Amino acid sequence: MPPQLFAMIRAEVHAVFGRWSGRGALAVALIVGLLAVGGLEAASRAADSVEANGSPAASLLTVDWSTCVAWALQARNFFVLPLLLVLAGASSLSGELKENTLREVLVRPVPRWSVIFAKVCALSLLSLSTLLLTSTSAVAGGFIMFATEESITGQLQGFALSWLSDIGLITMTLLVASFSRSVGGVVVGLALYLMVDWLLGALLGFIGKLGVEWAPVVQDFLPGTALQAWADWDAGFEPKRVGALVVWTLLTWVLATVRVNRMDVP
């Protein structure tokens, strides 16, 4: 282990949290947790109003601590925060390539694997911070505002597994970013990649409904499906998806490291 590794990690943490994408991710994470509490409270009042008018639809809404945390989990993982993490990862590599600041790191007498390692550590810390902000605000707000009879163990496990999903998304982003000098190009490239992955998953799902036994197995191991492993919190986690997520995270991490190792420094 290079003696400069911890200093590199500290420098990356400072850079990641200092960019607008990092600060924006933290702000959005807190807002999401608070909105889950406020949204459920508003929905509860609306349901009470509807019920007062004699409509049975209000009974379909469950208003408790557990639902509040579940809303926060689902909202946190819906588009905006994952996009901000992608932007943070793209800025960490593609942005530095474009600005030629990465060259200053790559020419130092340190192994290049440590460069990617430091970036993954810093971005993972950003992800963990956003998860803690969202979960803490939702748990605390839900505890104060709603009934607490229902357990939130599954939701908390979902937040924990979301960290692994985020790390997988981060390593995929860094792999794509190692081939581009444009942050926008990384976002577009990763979006196209996941879109193709989704279409392939839909095709495999259709084939599986026709009775082809291997199709669902392959579908569970697709990168996009693996990244959604956190979404099984309410039905019990699927070991195959979690295993696939670990495999894809390690594979993309290794490939990103290999790519940086072979990168020419002008």
Stockholm file with secondary structure:
# STOCKHOLM 1.0

chainA/1-266         MPPQLFAMIRAEVHAVFGRWSGRGALAVALIVGLLAVGGLEAASRAADSVEANGSPAASLLTVDWSTCVAWALQARNFFVLPLLLVLAGASSLSGELKENTLREVLVRPVPRWSVIFAKVCALSLLSLSTLLLTSTSAVAGGFIMFATEESITGQLQGFALSWLSDIGLITMTLLVASFSRSVGGVVVGLALYLMVDWLLGALLGFIGKLGVEWAPVVQDFLPGTALQAWADWDAGFEPKRVGALVVWTLLTWVLATVRVNRMDVP
#=GR chainA/1-266 SS CCTTHHHHHHHHHHHHHHSHHHHHHHHHHHHHHHHHHHHHHHHHHHHHHHHHTTCGGGGGCCCSHHHHHHHHHHHHTSSHHHHHHHHHHHIIIIIHHHTTCHHHHHTSSSCHHHHHHHHHHHHHHHHHHHHHHHHHHHHHHHHHHSCCCSCCHHHHHHHHHHHHHHHHHHHHHHHHHTTCSCHHHHHHHHHHHHHHHHHHHHHHHHHHHTTCTHHHHHHHTSHHHHHTGGGGGGTCCCHHHHHHHHHHHHHHHHHHHHHHHTCCCC
#=GC SS_cons         CCTTHHHHHHHHHHHHHHSHHHHHHHHHHHHHHHHHHHHHHHHHHHHHHHHHTTCGGGGGCCCSHHHHHHHHHHHHTSSHHHHHHHHHHHIIIIIHHHTTCHHHHHTSSSCHHHHHHHHHHHHHHHHHHHHHHHHHHHHHHHHHHSCCCSCCHHHHHHHHHHHHHHHHHHHHHHHHHTTCSCHHHHHHHHHHHHHHHHHHHHHHHHHHHTTCTHHHHHHHTSHHHHHTGGGGGGTCCCHHHHHHHHHHHHHHHHHHHHHHHTCCCC
//
